[in-house]
Every structure is written in structure tokens, then in C-alpha cells.
Amino acid sequence: MMLNDLANETLTAQLQAYSQRRFTGRLDIRASITWSLYFCMGRLVWAAGGEHPVRRWHRNLKQYCPQIEPDQIRLREVNMPRTTWEYLALTVLVRRHNITGEQAVATIKSTIREVLFDILQHAEREQLIFISDTQDILDASLTLVNPEKALEAAQQSWAIWRNAGLWKLSPNIAPTLLQSETLHQMTPPAVYNNLVQLIDGKSTFRDLAVRVNQDLLVVTRALIPYIRRQIMGVIKIPDFPQIIAPITGEENSGILNAQATRIQTRCLKPRVIQTPYAQKITNASCNSQGKLVRPLIACVEDSVQECSIMADILTKARYGFVSIPDSLQAVLMLLQYKPDFIFLDLVMPIANGYEICAQIRRVEYFSTTPIVILTSNDTIVDRVRAKMVGATDFIGKPIEARKVLSVLLKHLDLSSFPSDKFACLPDRSV
């Protein structure tokens, strides 16, 4: 880690600088509380830390993913990062189709807005310290958020909050009832009953806003008169218990296994995986140490039909082949199999080919691995953008043997592979 040289500048200047630098990694913002912003190529991936990260997780899930019960989610402790467990859990929930990609994106954007709001409020009375870490990188497969637009939205919310005279009041504190009898005398029975049920000293202003499905400012303003008359008070309350805990017994549908999200970097012998999506390695000849002695080609493609065409072309040419139909698992599977060449579809659900290509290039192992984009949108703009995110080449669909084999021969160095392992490699005239 290194202390940022812009530590005395504003949060706005900081985010602008990191956006312009196309920063990838973690930015810690420290005052009496620490928050973390995760970047990918200058865009925000996630925001963590703060006073109530677990409450924030519960609150956003209830608001944007109502089919999920946060209390039923448990994460295995092994290898689960303490600061990004929410993001990894979101990734697993999307992968398992428990929530949609749109719900995950809404949750991410809301989390980022809350964190930035809290940072802005603390910046009014505390000096902020900015520390960057280029080694802590998150998989950016869910979404990428423009940091300047996110900050602008948070600044607008903070300005409204401050102009309402609430700049000293944190939305993370809880109102509590002090004078029940007085409240009963001055309010209608229905209002009194609702307030008694809501104002229990266990829910923050933000929690209450979600519970009643109202804007935070509307809810807070409605309670302020009672607070000023000391009919209600405000107290600090703890965060919910951490959901990362050891789990015994069989995993059920309500439990997320951290190992499913962990990127395994150890060398694994390629194996046949029996799935309905033909996620497999074929013709992958290995030596006694389990290392491939012929090139292994990976294809990240959600279309079963096109993966099948690619597999047929490559296996007939005696290449090893692995198909990866799920964009969310792309980097994980690539790290597992470490292919010598990657074909990458441009248009896929959740994450497109540009985003995945950028993720792959951030992994040191794949810094020089050829990556060829596959798409039917073969335009100059697409080609330029593909080059900007680190693509080696670009071929248009439909997938044809001539195009596939030509681009392999153009970019793949075969000198380290025994020539006798290829029975039918085409010459460069194809």
C-alpha cells in the first residue's frame, strides 16, 4: 500500500484522478471510519466498509431482491474476504439464478451511493486520508459504475440532507421513543400505533425508510419534530452480526459456499466435465506431470451451438479445447485451466466481452495470452474498442474453420509443442 499524494484534496478530485488514471484496485478512505472503493479501469465495481456493512447488505437486499431472505444466507469462513463478502455473495446469487443481473446492479449502485453519502458527511467534520492498493482486485463481471456520476448523485442527496438542517444527523443512527404517553396524547390512535411499532430503537433512519417504502428524507423529516420536543431520542446501535461463520452439515439452497467464489490459482490437470452445456476439455493430451503437450484453446461463449461448432473445428485440428458458457465464471475457469489461446464472445448476459477481456488482462498469467474477440458486430468501432481492452485480434461470426485456424496460426506460438501431436494441422495457406 502507499499513501496517496492527493490526500489533502477533495473526494471529487480523488475520484476524478482515479477515473482518469484508469485505476484498478482498492482505494481506502479513512477517517474515524474506513471505507473501501473498488475500481476496474477507472470505474467503480463495489463499495465496502463503513459503520453498518451488514445492515446495509440486509437493507439493499430487501429493497432490490425481495425474493431473498438475508437472514437465511450464511457464508463459509474459509478464504472469504471480510470486506467484499457482500459482492461475492451477489455474484454467487446471480450465478445460481437466485437474483437477476438487474437486481444485482441495482444493489451495487445503491451500496455505492450510501457509502459515498457517508463519506461526504464525515468529510464535513473530519480530514480524509486516501490510501490505494493495486493488489486487491475484484472480479468486475456484474457491472462497472462511472465514479463521477455516482459521486454527483451522492452529492445531490447530501446537499438536500444538509439544506434540510440535518447535516449533524447521521442516517445510520436509530430513533427511539422516550415519552410514550405524551406521544399517545398528541397523535391519533392509528398514527400512535404505527410509530410505537416502528420506533423501537433497533432500526436506523435508513432501515425505517426501507421498512415503510418511503424516501429517507421524508421519513426523517416526519420524525424530527418529535426528536426536537424530546418525545423521541436518537441512539447509536450496533451492526447486525457478521454472516461469515463456520458451517457444518450439508449445504442448502440458502447457504452460499465461499469456495464457489474463490479463484483457484493452483495448476489443475484438465478434466472432462459432464454438463448439459458441453463444458469440457477434449483431446487434451498430457505428459506424466499433467501438463498439456498440445495447445489448449478456450472459448468463452454462451451459445451451446457455437461452442459445439468451435469444438468440432479445434478437435479435428488436434487442439485441446475447453468451453466456458457462463460469463460470470470466465476468469475463474480460465485460471483453473490456463489455456494457451482464448476465443471470447462479445455479446453475453451480465458481462460483455469487453469487460471480460479487461478482467483477463489484469491477471498476470494472461498478460500475453492471445485473446480473440468473436462477434457478429464487425465494425471499426468494435475493433478499436476490442484493442483498447487488450484483445489480440477480432473475427466476425459466423464461426468458420478457415477464420478460426488462420487466426490460431497467426497468433499462437507452436514452437514449444511437439509437432508429432498434431495429425492434421493446416498450413498457413488456409
HELIX and SHEET records of a PDB file:
HELIX    1   1 LEU A   11  GLN A   20  1                                  10    
HELIX    2   2 PRO A   53  TYR A   64  1                                  12    
HELIX    3   3 PRO A   70  GLN A   72  5                                   3    
HELIX    4   4 TRP A   85  ARG A   95  1                                  11    
HELIX    5   5 GLY A  101  ALA A  123  1                                  23    
HELIX    6   6 PRO A  147  TRP A  161  1                                  15    
HELIX    7   7 ARG A  162  LEU A  166  3                                   5    
HELIX    8   8 SER A  180  MET A  186  1                                   7    
HELIX    9   9 PRO A  189  LEU A  198  1                                  10    
HELIX   10  10 PHE A  205  ARG A  211  1                                   7    
HELIX   11  11 LEU A  216  ARG A  228  1                                  13    
HELIX   12  12 ALA A  258  ALA A  260  5                                   3    
HELIX   13  13 VAL A  304  LYS A  316  1                                  13    
HELIX   14  14 SER A  327  GLN A  329  5                                   3    
HELIX   15  15 ALA A  330  TYR A  337  1                                   8    
HELIX   16  16 GLY A  353  ARG A  362  1                                  10    
HELIX   17  17 GLU A  364  PHE A  366  5                                   3    
HELIX   18  18 ILE A  380  MET A  388  1                                   9    
HELIX   19  19 ALA A  401  HIS A  411  1                                  11    
HELIX   20  20 SER A  419  LYS A  421  5                                   3    
SHEET    1   A 5 MET A   2  LEU A   3  0                                        
SHEET    2   A 5 ILE A 129  ASP A 133 -1                                        
SHEET    3   A 5 GLY A  25  ARG A  30 -1                                        
SHEET    4   A 5 THR A  34  CYS A  40 -1                                        
SHEET    5   A 5 ARG A  43  GLY A  49 -1                                        
SHEET    1   B 2 ARG A  74  LEU A  75  0                                        
SHEET    2   B 2 ILE A 255  LEU A 256  1                                        
SHEET    1   C 2 ALA A 174  LEU A 177  0                                        
SHEET    2   C 2 MET A 232  ILE A 235 -1                                        
SHEET    1   D 6 ILE A 281  THR A 282  0                                        
SHEET    2   D 6 GLY A 320  ILE A 324 -1                                        
SHEET    3   D 6 LEU A 296  VAL A 300  1                                        
SHEET    4   D 6 PHE A 341  ASP A 345  1                                        
SHEET    5   D 6 ILE A 371  THR A 375  1                                        
SHEET    6   D 6 ASP A 393  GLY A 396  1                                        
END                                                                             
